[in-house]
Amino acid sequence: MNQKTPYDISPQDLNQWIIHDLSSLILVDVREKEELAIAPFPQKVLHLPFTQFLSWSKTFTQDLPLKKKIVVLCHSGIRSWNFGAWLLEQDCRYQVWNLQGGIDAWSHLIDDSVPRY
Protein backbone atom coordinates (compact mmCIF):
# COMPACT_ATOMS: atom_id res chain seq x y z
CA MET A 1 0.00 0.00 0.00
CA ASN A 2 2.97 2.31 0.68
CA GLN A 3 1.12 4.84 2.82
CA LYS A 4 3.12 7.74 4.22
CA THR A 5 0.57 8.93 6.82
CA PRO A 6 -2.61 7.46 8.31
CA TYR A 7 -5.84 7.99 6.43
CA ASP A 8 -8.60 9.77 8.31
CA ILE A 9 -11.80 7.89 9.07
CA SER A 10 -14.89 9.56 10.49
CA PRO A 11 -16.77 8.00 13.40
CA GLN A 12 -19.69 7.41 11.03
CA ASP A 13 -17.56 5.54 8.49
CA LEU A 14 -15.86 3.49 11.20
CA ASN A 15 -19.28 2.58 12.58
CA GLN A 16 -20.28 1.29 9.13
CA TRP A 17 -17.05 -0.73 8.88
CA ILE A 18 -17.75 -2.26 12.29
CA ILE A 19 -21.34 -3.12 11.34
CA HIS A 20 -20.50 -4.59 7.93
CA ASP A 21 -16.89 -5.78 8.03
CA LEU A 22 -15.55 -6.03 11.59
CA SER A 23 -13.53 -9.17 10.78
CA SER A 24 -11.28 -7.18 8.42
CA LEU A 25 -10.35 -4.64 11.12
CA ILE A 26 -7.99 -4.38 14.02
CA LEU A 27 -8.84 -1.58 16.42
CA VAL A 28 -5.81 -0.24 18.26
CA ASP A 29 -6.36 2.01 21.28
CA VAL A 30 -3.30 4.00 22.37
CA ARG A 31 -4.93 5.63 25.39
CA GLU A 32 -3.77 4.96 28.92
CA LYS A 33 -5.34 2.26 31.07
CA GLU A 34 -7.11 4.90 33.19
CA GLU A 35 -8.71 6.40 30.08
CA LEU A 36 -9.99 3.02 28.96
CA ALA A 37 -11.55 2.55 32.40
CA ILE A 38 -13.42 5.86 32.01
CA ALA A 39 -14.56 5.43 28.41
CA PRO A 40 -13.97 1.98 26.92
CA PHE A 41 -14.48 1.57 23.20
CA PRO A 42 -17.51 -0.68 22.65
CA GLN A 43 -15.57 -3.19 20.51
CA LYS A 44 -12.54 -5.33 21.25
CA VAL A 45 -9.33 -3.31 20.93
CA LEU A 46 -5.64 -4.04 20.99
CA HIS A 47 -4.40 -1.81 23.80
CA LEU A 48 -0.97 -0.29 23.06
CA PRO A 49 -0.54 2.76 25.31
CA PHE A 50 2.39 5.02 24.47
CA THR A 51 3.69 5.03 28.03
CA GLN A 52 4.09 1.24 27.87
CA PHE A 53 6.06 1.34 24.61
CA LEU A 54 8.95 -0.71 25.98
CA SER A 55 6.64 -3.55 27.01
CA TRP A 56 4.97 -4.00 23.60
CA SER A 57 7.40 -2.52 21.05
CA LYS A 58 9.26 -5.77 20.37
CA THR A 59 6.16 -7.95 19.89
CA PHE A 60 3.45 -5.68 18.44
CA THR A 61 3.94 -7.01 14.90
CA GLN A 62 2.59 -10.39 16.02
CA ASP A 63 -0.75 -8.72 16.72
CA LEU A 64 -0.91 -6.56 13.59
CA PRO A 65 -1.16 -8.60 10.40
CA LEU A 66 -0.45 -6.70 7.21
CA LYS A 67 -3.66 -7.94 5.56
CA LYS A 68 -6.03 -6.24 8.03
CA LYS A 69 -7.12 -2.63 8.19
CA ILE A 70 -5.75 -1.00 11.32
CA VAL A 71 -7.85 1.74 12.88
CA VAL A 72 -6.10 3.63 15.65
CA LEU A 73 -7.93 5.64 18.28
CA CYS A 74 -7.21 7.78 21.30
CA HIS A 75 -9.09 10.52 23.13
CA SER A 76 -9.10 13.18 20.41
CA GLY A 77 -7.19 11.74 17.45
CA ILE A 78 -3.74 13.24 18.01
CA ARG A 79 -1.90 10.42 19.78
CA SER A 80 -3.52 7.90 17.46
CA TRP A 81 -2.39 9.83 14.36
CA ASN A 82 1.15 9.92 15.75
CA PHE A 83 1.04 6.19 16.47
CA GLY A 84 -0.30 5.51 12.98
CA ALA A 85 2.49 7.56 11.41
CA TRP A 86 5.06 5.71 13.53
CA LEU A 87 3.53 2.37 12.55
CA LEU A 88 3.83 3.25 8.87
CA GLU A 89 7.47 4.16 9.42
CA GLN A 90 7.99 0.63 10.77
CA ASP A 91 6.39 -0.95 7.69
CA CYS A 92 4.70 1.01 4.91
CA ARG A 93 2.68 -2.07 3.93
CA TYR A 94 0.33 -1.55 6.88
CA GLN A 95 -3.11 -0.12 6.09
CA VAL A 96 -3.69 2.51 8.78
CA TRP A 97 -6.64 4.78 9.51
CA ASN A 98 -6.94 7.33 12.31
CA LEU A 99 -10.31 7.88 13.98
CA GLN A 100 -11.02 11.59 13.49
CA GLY A 101 -11.84 13.21 16.82
CA GLY A 102 -11.05 10.01 18.72
CA ILE A 103 -13.27 8.40 21.33
CA ASP A 104 -14.69 11.82 22.16
CA ALA A 105 -16.13 12.19 18.66
CA TRP A 106 -17.33 8.56 18.75
CA SER A 107 -19.21 9.29 21.99
CA HIS A 108 -20.66 12.52 20.66
CA LEU A 109 -21.67 11.26 17.20
CA ILE A 110 -22.20 7.49 17.45
CA ASP A 111 -22.61 6.12 20.98
CA ASP A 112 -23.47 8.50 23.78
CA SER A 113 -23.29 5.63 26.29
CA VAL A 114 -19.49 6.02 26.06
CA PRO A 115 -18.67 8.65 28.68
CA ARG A 116 -16.94 11.83 27.55
CA TYR A 117 -13.97 13.09 29.51
N, C-alpha and C positions, 0 to 999 in steps of 0.2 A: 504494500500500500504506500510506503514511503511518505508518510505524514511528517510534517515538521512541527506542527502544534496540534493540540486537541481540537476537535470539532466541537462547536456548541450544540447542545441539545436542550430544548425547552422542557419544562416540567410536563407540558401537555403531550409532547412527542414521546418523551420517556414513558409516560403512562401508557400510551398506545403500544409501545414496544413491549412493555411488561404484560399487557393484556394479551397481545397477539403472538409474541415471540420470545418469552422469557428464557427459554432454553438456549437461545443464542447469545445471551448476555452474561457478563460478570459485572456485578455492582461492587465497586470498591469505595469504601468510606474511609477517608483519611482524618476524620475528626478524632478527638481524644475520647477515652473511655467515659469520662464524665459527661461529655456532650451526647454520646450515644444513650446514656442512661436517662437524660432529660428528654431527648427527642429521637427515638430509634426510627430508622427507615423501615417502612412496613414490609419490606422484602428481605430475603437473606442477603447479607453483604459480606465481602471479604474486608475485614478490618485491618487497615495498615496505617496506624497513626504516625505522623511525622516524628514525634518525640521518641518513638520506639524503633526508629530506623535501623539501629544496629541489630536488633533482635530479628528482623524479617528481611533485611536487605540481601542476605546471601541465599535465601530460599524462595523469594517471592515468585520467581519464574516458574516454579512448580505449580503454582496456583493460577497462573495467567497464561492459558494456551493462546497461541497466536491466531487460532481460527475463530475465537469468540470476540464479540464486540465488548469493549471494556468501557463502562460508564463510571466516571469518578465523581464523587460528591463530597461536600463538606458543608459548613454552615452557610456560606454565602457564594461560593464558587471560586474563591481566590486560591485557597490552598489546593483545591482539587485541580484547578488549571495548572498550577505549578507542578503538582505530582504528575499530571498527564504529560506535561512537557518533558519532565525528567524521564518518565517511562519511555517516551519516544526517543530520547537520547540513548537509552539503553539498547533499544531495538526498534528501528523505524518500521518494522513489519507489524507492530501492534496496531490495532484499530481502536482509537481512543476518542471518547466523547466526554465533555465536561458538562455537568448539569448546571445550566444557567441559573444563578440566584441561589443555588444550593438547596439544602433541606428547608431553609426559610421560605423560599419560593414554592417548593413542593407543598409545604403546609398551607401557605396562603392560597395557592391556585388549585391544588389537587385534593389534599386530604387534611382538613382542618382538625382532625383528631390527633395529628402530630403536633405536639406543643411547639410554640415559637419561643425562642430565647434570644 
